[in-house]
Every structure is written in structure tokens, then in C-alpha cells.
Amino acid sequence: MGKRALSGTVLAAALGLLAAGCARGPAPAAGGTSPTPVNKVAVELGDFYVKPSPERAGAGEVTFTVTNKGKVEHEFIVVKTDLAPDKLPVNAAESKVDEKAAGIEIIGEIETDELGPGKTASKAFNLSPGKYVLICNVSGHYAAGMHAAFTVGG
């Protein structure tokens, strides 16, 4: 085999190895661990529902992008709890979930002034593995069906 043929073969082999390495995705971070997965969840709020997509994410930082498709103001609250989505404790006088009740932990929220009709807002929360409920806690909205289950894996 001539020098040119050998150079072409070596070049082709090198390019093949390079392409195979790129196809595997990003290299592990220092220390041999894989990069942290990006957790992005789109949530649609309407009159009167909450629809997350997907309905689960990996543990760590989860960014929720919430769009109000309804005709009234809504808010978005992430609640950590083992209770069923429709069984959160309600303060009857206010017609809202009792955010200080035992058995629930409020992780964070996007306020009503950010989620008027037609508005979209995003916010990231650090979520540990477990069960969550996503709600709108504007008076009467939770009882009208504005809640959805959400799961965070390990």
C-alpha cells in the first residue's frame, strides 16, 4: 500500500472514531459522573385545570414554564405531599388549600400577577424525589379542579 493510500485509510479511521465519540453525547463531568439532566416541564393552566407535560421529572432543578390559557388570573404552586391531588386540606372560609396544614410542604410558586390570561412565566425549583401536587390556589380554583399529580424520581 502506498503512502497516500495509507494516509487516506488512517484519516478515514480517525474520522470514524471521532464521529463515534461524538454520537455518544457529552463526556462525563470531572469525577466521572454524567452531566445533570435538564428537567423542563410545560404546564397549561385553564379554567379550571392544570396539565403538566411531562407528569414526572428527575430530581434536582426543575424548570416549569406555565401558560395561562384561561380567561381569569391563575397562580401556580408546587406542593410536596403524599396526599392525593384532590385531598389537600382546604380552609373552607377562604375556599383555598390551607398552605400551612400538616402533610403538605409548599416548595414555591408563580404569583397571579405573572399569570394573567394569556401570560406565560417560568421558574425553577430544586425538587427532591417524591410526590407533588401542582395547584392553583386562587379562591375556589382548587375545588373547581385546578390540581394535578406530579412525580419526581431519583
Accessible surface in RSA format (square Angstrom, percent):
REM  Atomic radii and reference values for relative SASA: ProtOr
REM  Chains: A
REM  Algorithm: Lee & Richards
REM  Probe-radius: 1.40
REM  Slices: 20
REM RES _ NUM      All-atoms   Total-Side   Main-Chain    Non-polar    All polar
REM                ABS   REL    ABS   REL    ABS   REL    ABS   REL    ABS   REL
RES MET A   1   177.65  92.0  88.11  58.3  89.54 213.2 101.12  86.0  76.54 101.4
RES GLY A   2    46.13  56.9   0.00   N/A  46.13  56.9  36.68 100.6   9.45  21.2
RES LYS A   3   183.78  89.7 172.09 105.6  11.69  27.8 116.89 105.2  66.89  71.2
RES ARG A   4   218.52  91.8 206.85 105.4  11.67  27.8  82.22 112.4 136.30  82.6
RES ALA A   5    53.57  49.3  38.03  58.7  15.54  35.3  49.99  70.4   3.57   9.5
RES LEU A   6    96.72  53.9  96.72  69.2   0.00   0.0  96.72  67.9   0.00   0.0
RES SER A   7    70.87  59.9  62.24  83.1   8.63  19.9  37.00  78.8  33.87  47.4
RES GLY A   8    38.09  47.0   0.00   N/A  38.09  47.0  32.25  88.5   5.84  13.1
RES THR A   9    75.04  53.4  67.92  68.9   7.11  17.0  57.02  76.6  18.01  27.2
RES VAL A  10    90.13  59.3  87.45  79.2   2.68   6.5  89.80  78.0   0.33   0.9
RES LEU A  11   110.64  61.6 107.69  77.0   2.95   7.4 110.41  77.5   0.23   0.6
RES ALA A  12    64.73  59.5  51.45  79.4  13.27  30.2  56.32  79.3   8.41  22.3
RES ALA A  13    57.51  52.9  43.74  67.5  13.78  31.3  55.61  78.3   1.90   5.0
RES ALA A  14    52.03  47.8  42.49  65.6   9.54  21.7  47.39  66.7   4.64  12.3
RES LEU A  15   101.60  56.6  97.87  70.0   3.73   9.4  98.29  69.0   3.31   8.9
RES GLY A  16    41.39  51.0   0.00   N/A  41.39  51.0  35.24  96.7   6.15  13.8
RES LEU A  17   136.35  75.9 127.06  90.9   9.29  23.4 127.61  89.6   8.74  23.5
RES LEU A  18   114.96  64.0 108.80  77.8   6.17  15.5 114.30  80.3   0.66   1.8
RES ALA A  19    62.92  57.9  51.61  79.6  11.31  25.7  58.66  82.6   4.26  11.3
RES ALA A  20    53.83  49.5  43.12  66.5  10.72  24.4  50.94  71.7   2.89   7.7
RES GLY A  21    25.33  31.2   0.00   N/A  25.33  31.2  16.37  44.9   8.96  20.1
RES CYS A  22    91.70  69.4  67.21  75.0  24.49  57.5  32.98  83.5  58.73  63.3
RES ALA A  23    90.13  82.9  48.65  75.1  41.48  94.4  61.42  86.5  28.71  76.0
RES ARG A  24   195.47  82.1 159.05  81.1  36.42  86.7  73.68 100.7 121.79  73.8
RES GLY A  25    38.04  46.9   0.00   N/A  38.04  46.9  25.28  69.4  12.75  28.6
RES PRO A  26   110.90  80.8  84.04  76.6  26.86  97.6  96.20  79.4  14.69  91.3
RES ALA A  27    80.43  74.0  58.76  90.7  21.67  49.3  64.57  90.9  15.87  42.0
RES PRO A  28    86.37  62.9  68.48  62.4  17.88  65.0  68.78  56.8  17.58 109.3
RES ALA A  29    51.69  47.5  38.18  58.9  13.51  30.7  49.06  69.1   2.63   7.0
RES ALA A  30   106.86  98.3  69.56 107.4  37.29  84.8  82.91 116.8  23.95  63.4
RES GLY A  31    80.77  99.6   0.00   N/A  80.77  99.6  42.74 117.3  38.04  85.2
RES GLY A  32    63.22  78.0   0.00   N/A  63.22  78.0  30.70  84.2  32.52  72.8
RES THR A  33    86.77  61.7  82.38  83.5   4.39  10.5  72.86  97.9  13.91  21.0
RES SER A  34    88.78  75.0  69.13  92.3  19.65  45.3  31.81  67.7  56.97  79.8
RES PRO A  35    64.81  47.2  49.21  44.9  15.60  56.7  54.20  44.7  10.61  65.9
RES THR A  36   106.42  75.7  84.96  86.1  21.45  51.1  52.06  69.9  54.36  82.2
RES PRO A  37    86.48  63.0  71.91  65.6  14.57  52.9  82.36  68.0   4.12  25.6
RES VAL A  38   117.27  77.2  85.64  77.5  31.62  76.2  89.96  78.2  27.31  74.1
RES ASN A  39    16.70  11.5  10.24   9.9   6.47  15.6   3.20   7.7  13.51  13.1
RES LYS A  40   146.43  71.4 128.00  78.5  18.43  43.9  72.26  65.0  74.16  79.0
RES VAL A  41     2.84   1.9   0.52   0.5   2.32   5.6   1.74   1.5   1.10   3.0
RES ALA A  42    59.99  55.2  55.36  85.4   4.62  10.5  56.12  79.0   3.87  10.2
RES VAL A  43     3.19   2.1   0.00   0.0   3.19   7.7   1.43   1.2   1.76   4.8
RES GLU A  44    57.49  33.0  56.24  42.5   1.26   3.0  11.58  22.4  45.92  37.5
RES LEU A  45     0.00   0.0   0.00   0.0   0.00   0.0   0.00   0.0   0.00   0.0
RES GLY A  46     1.12   1.4   0.00   N/A   1.12   1.4   1.12   3.1   0.00   0.0
RES ASP A  47    58.60  41.0  26.22  26.1  32.37  76.6  17.43  41.0  41.17  41.1
RES PHE A  48    80.89  40.5  63.50  39.3  17.39  45.2  63.50  38.5  17.39  49.8
RES TYR A  49    67.45  31.5  67.30  38.3   0.15   0.4  53.65  40.3  13.80  17.0
RES VAL A  50     9.89   6.5   0.00   0.0   9.89  23.8   0.00   0.0   9.89  26.8
RES LYS A  51   121.34  59.2 116.26  71.3   5.08  12.1  70.17  63.2  51.17  54.5
RES PRO A  52    12.25   8.9   4.47   4.1   7.78  28.3   4.47   3.7   7.78  48.4
RES SER A  53    74.10  62.6  67.67  90.3   6.42  14.8  31.44  66.9  42.66  59.8
RES PRO A  54    72.08  52.5  64.73  59.0   7.34  26.7  72.08  59.5   0.00   0.0
RES GLU A  55   115.20  66.1 108.37  82.0   6.83  16.3  27.12  52.4  88.08  71.9
RES ARG A  56   138.66  58.2 134.78  68.7   3.87   9.2  57.22  78.2  81.44  49.4
RES ALA A  57    14.24  13.1   2.11   3.3  12.13  27.6  13.04  18.4   1.20   3.2
RES GLY A  58    23.40  28.9   0.00   N/A  23.40  28.9  17.87  49.0   5.53  12.4
RES ALA A  59    31.24  28.7  18.85  29.1  12.39  28.2  19.06  26.8  12.19  32.3
RES GLY A  60    21.63  26.7   0.00   N/A  21.63  26.7  20.07  55.1   1.56   3.5
RES GLU A  61   114.08  65.5 104.67  79.2   9.42  22.4  27.63  53.4  86.45  70.6
RES VAL A  62     0.00   0.0   0.00   0.0   0.00   0.0   0.00   0.0   0.00   0.0
RES THR A  63    35.79  25.5  35.26  35.7   0.53   1.3  21.06  28.3  14.73  22.3
RES PHE A  64     0.00   0.0   0.00   0.0   0.00   0.0   0.00   0.0   0.00   0.0
RES THR A  65    53.44  38.0  52.11  52.8   1.33   3.2  34.59  46.5  18.85  28.5
RES VAL A  66     0.00   0.0   0.00   0.0   0.00   0.0   0.00   0.0   0.00   0.0
RES THR A  67    34.80  24.8  34.80  35.3   0.00   0.0  20.00  26.9  14.81  22.4
RES ASN A  68     0.35   0.2   0.00   0.0   0.35   0.9   0.00   0.0   0.35   0.3
RES LYS A  69   130.82  63.8  98.18  60.2  32.64  77.7  45.99  41.4  84.84  90.4
RES GLY A  70     9.50  11.7   0.00   N/A   9.50  11.7   3.65  10.0   5.85  13.1
RES LYS A  71   180.67  88.1 159.39  97.8  21.27  50.7 104.54  94.1  76.13  81.1
RES VAL A  72    64.98  42.8  60.97  55.2   4.01   9.7  64.98  56.5   0.00   0.0
RES GLU A  73    88.16  50.6  82.36  62.3   5.81  13.8  23.96  46.4  64.20  52.4
RES HIS A  74     0.00   0.0   0.00   0.0   0.00   0.0   0.00   0.0   0.00   0.0
RES GLU A  75    17.20   9.9  17.20  13.0   0.00   0.0   0.55   1.1  16.65  13.6
RES PHE A  76     0.02   0.0   0.02   0.0   0.00   0.0   0.02   0.0   0.00   0.0
RES ILE A  77     0.32   0.2   0.32   0.2   0.00   0.0   0.32   0.2   0.00   0.0
RES VAL A  78     0.00   0.0   0.00   0.0   0.00   0.0   0.00   0.0   0.00   0.0
RES VAL A  79     0.00   0.0   0.00   0.0   0.00   0.0   0.00   0.0   0.00   0.0
RES LYS A  80    54.22  26.5  51.41  31.5   2.81   6.7  27.43  24.7  26.79  28.5
RES THR A  81     7.20   5.1   0.00   0.0   7.20  17.2   6.89   9.3   0.31   0.5
RES ASP A  82   122.80  86.0  98.94  98.5  23.85  56.4  33.16  78.0  89.64  89.4
RES LEU A  83    69.91  38.9  61.83  44.2   8.08  20.3  64.41  45.2   5.49  14.8
RES ALA A  84    46.29  42.6  33.99  52.5  12.30  28.0  40.74  57.4   5.55  14.7
RES PRO A  85    38.29  27.9  38.29  34.9   0.00   0.0  38.29  31.6   0.00   0.0
RES ASP A  86    83.55  58.5  64.78  64.5  18.77  44.4  20.42  48.1  63.13  63.0
RES LYS A  87   136.70  66.7 120.15  73.7  16.55  39.4  72.78  65.5  63.92  68.1
RES LEU A  88     7.60   4.2   0.00   0.0   7.60  19.1   0.00   0.0   7.60  20.4
RES PRO A  89    42.18  30.7  30.56  27.9  11.62  42.3  42.18  34.8   0.00   0.0
RES VAL A  90    73.00  48.0  42.28  38.3  30.72  74.0  42.28  36.7  30.72  83.3
RES ASN A  91    53.48  36.9  46.29  44.7   7.19  17.3  11.07  26.7  42.40  41.0
RES ALA A  92    93.24  85.7  67.89 104.8  25.35  57.7  71.90 101.3  21.34  56.5
RES ALA A  93   103.89  95.5  56.45  87.1  47.44 107.9  69.30  97.6  34.59  91.6
RES GLU A  94    95.91  55.1  86.81  65.7   9.09  21.7  33.09  64.0  62.82  51.3
RES SER A  95    44.51  37.6  39.78  53.1   4.73  10.9  26.90  57.3  17.61  24.7
RES LYS A  96    65.44  31.9  64.75  39.7   0.69   1.6  11.95  10.8  53.49  57.0
RES VAL A  97     4.77   3.1   0.00   0.0   4.77  11.5   0.00   0.0   4.77  12.9
RES ASP A  98    53.75  37.6  49.88  49.7   3.86   9.1   6.33  14.9  47.42  47.3
RES GLU A  99    62.51  35.9  49.16  37.2  13.35  31.8  18.00  34.8  44.51  36.3
RES LYS A 100   196.14  95.7 161.81  99.3  34.34  81.8 112.18 101.0  83.96  89.4
RES ALA A 101    20.07  18.5   9.02  13.9  11.05  25.1  16.21  22.8   3.86  10.2
RES ALA A 102    98.81  90.8  68.96 106.4  29.85  67.9  80.34 113.1  18.46  48.9
RES GLY A 103    53.91  66.5   0.00   N/A  53.91  66.5  37.44 102.7  16.47  36.9
RES ILE A 104    20.91  11.9   0.00   0.0  20.91  50.4   2.00   1.4  18.91  51.3
RES GLU A 105    96.19  55.2  91.72  69.4   4.47  10.6  36.50  70.6  59.69  48.7
RES ILE A 106    53.04  30.2  27.89  20.8  25.14  60.6  27.89  20.1  25.14  68.2
RES ILE A 107    50.24  28.6  22.20  16.5  28.04  67.6  24.69  17.8  25.55  69.3
RES GLY A 108    16.01  19.7   0.00   N/A  16.01  19.7  16.01  43.9   0.00   0.0
RES GLU A 109    41.74  24.0  39.45  29.8   2.30   5.5   9.23  17.9  32.51  26.5
RES ILE A 110     0.98   0.6   0.95   0.7   0.03   0.1   0.98   0.7   0.00   0.0
RES GLU A 111    86.63  49.7  86.63  65.5   0.00   0.0  28.85  55.8  57.78  47.2
RES THR A 112    38.98  27.7  38.92  39.5   0.06   0.1  12.58  16.9  26.40  39.9
RES ASP A 113   103.74  72.7  87.14  86.7  16.60  39.3  43.76 103.0  59.99  59.8
RES GLU A 114    78.76  45.2  70.66  53.5   8.10  19.3  30.97  59.9  47.79  39.0
RES LEU A 115     0.00   0.0   0.00   0.0   0.00   0.0   0.00   0.0   0.00   0.0
RES GLY A 116     7.09   8.7   0.00   N/A   7.09   8.7   7.08  19.4   0.00   0.0
RES PRO A 117    71.35  52.0  51.12  46.6  20.23  73.5  51.54  42.6  19.81 123.1
RES GLY A 118    63.81  78.7   0.00   N/A  63.81  78.7  34.52  94.7  29.29  65.6
RES LYS A 119   106.12  51.8 101.95  62.6   4.17   9.9  66.19  59.6  39.94  42.5
RES THR A 120    77.06  54.8  46.48  47.1  30.58  72.9  34.18  45.9  42.88  64.8
RES ALA A 121    14.89  13.7   7.55  11.6   7.34  16.7  14.89  21.0   0.00   0.0
RES SER A 122    68.23  57.7  37.78  50.4  30.45  70.1  26.24  55.9  41.99  58.8
RES LYS A 123    96.28  47.0  89.65  55.0   6.63  15.8  57.47  51.7  38.81  41.3
RES ALA A 124    46.19  42.5  22.93  35.4  23.26  52.9  23.14  32.6  23.05  61.1
RES PHE A 125    15.54   7.8   9.91   6.1   5.63  14.7  15.54   9.4   0.00   0.0
RES ASN A 126   125.57  86.6 100.81  97.4  24.76  59.6  32.13  77.3  93.44  90.3
RES LEU A 127     2.67   1.5   0.00   0.0   2.67   6.7   1.43   1.0   1.24   3.3
RES SER A 128    55.14  46.6  47.46  63.3   7.68  17.7  41.45  88.3  13.68  19.2
RES PRO A 129    72.77  53.0  61.15  55.7  11.63  42.3  61.30  50.6  11.47  71.3
RES GLY A 130    25.49  31.4   0.00   N/A  25.49  31.4  24.21  66.4   1.28   2.9
RES LYS A 131   121.75  59.4 120.17  73.7   1.58   3.8  69.43  62.5  52.32  55.7
RES TYR A 132     3.66   1.7   0.90   0.5   2.76   7.2   0.00   0.0   3.66   4.5
RES VAL A 133     2.25   1.5   2.25   2.0   0.00   0.0   2.25   2.0   0.00   0.0
RES LEU A 134     0.00   0.0   0.00   0.0   0.00   0.0   0.00   0.0   0.00   0.0
RES ILE A 135     0.00   0.0   0.00   0.0   0.00   0.0   0.00   0.0   0.00   0.0
RES CYS A 136     0.00   0.0   0.00   0.0   0.00   0.0   0.00   0.0   0.00   0.0
RES ASN A 137     0.77   0.5   0.66   0.6   0.12   0.3   0.00   0.0   0.77   0.7
RES VAL A 138    40.35  26.6  35.45  32.1   4.90  11.8  39.90  34.7   0.46   1.2
RES SER A 139    66.15  55.9  50.12  66.9  16.03  36.9  32.38  69.0  33.77  47.3
RES GLY A 140    25.25  31.1   0.00   N/A  25.25  31.1  19.65  53.9   5.59  12.5
RES HIS A 141    20.09  11.0  20.09  14.0   0.00   0.0   6.44   6.6  13.66  15.9
RES TYR A 142    10.90   5.1  10.28   5.8   0.63   1.6  10.28   7.7   0.63   0.8
RES ALA A 143    82.05  75.4  43.96  67.8  38.09  86.6  51.76  72.9  30.29  80.2
RES ALA A 144    56.14  51.6  22.70  35.0  33.44  76.1  35.68  50.3  20.46  54.2
RES GLY A 145    27.34  33.7   0.00   N/A  27.34  33.7  18.19  49.9   9.15  20.5
RES MET A 146     0.00   0.0   0.00   0.0   0.00   0.0   0.00   0.0   0.00   0.0
RES HIS A 147    45.05  24.6  32.93  22.9  12.12  31.0  21.41  22.1  23.64  27.5
RES ALA A 148    14.64  13.5   9.45  14.6   5.19  11.8  14.64  20.6   0.00   0.0
RES ALA A 149    57.30  52.7  48.25  74.5   9.05  20.6  48.44  68.2   8.87  23.5
RES PHE A 150     1.91   1.0   0.00   0.0   1.91   5.0   0.68   0.4   1.23   3.5
RES THR A 151    48.45  34.5  48.45  49.1   0.00   0.0  22.11  29.7  26.34  39.8
RES VAL A 152     3.52   2.3   0.00   0.0   3.52   8.5   0.00   0.0   3.52   9.6
RES GLY A 153    19.29  23.8   0.00   N/A  19.29  23.8  19.29  52.9   0.00   0.0
RES GLY A 154    98.54 121.5   0.00   N/A  98.54 121.5  52.90 145.2  45.64 102.2
END  Absolute sums over single chains surface
CHAIN  1 A     9085.8       6831.4       2254.4       5517.7       3568.0
END  Absolute sums over all chains
TOTAL          9085.8       6831.4       2254.4       5517.7       3568.0
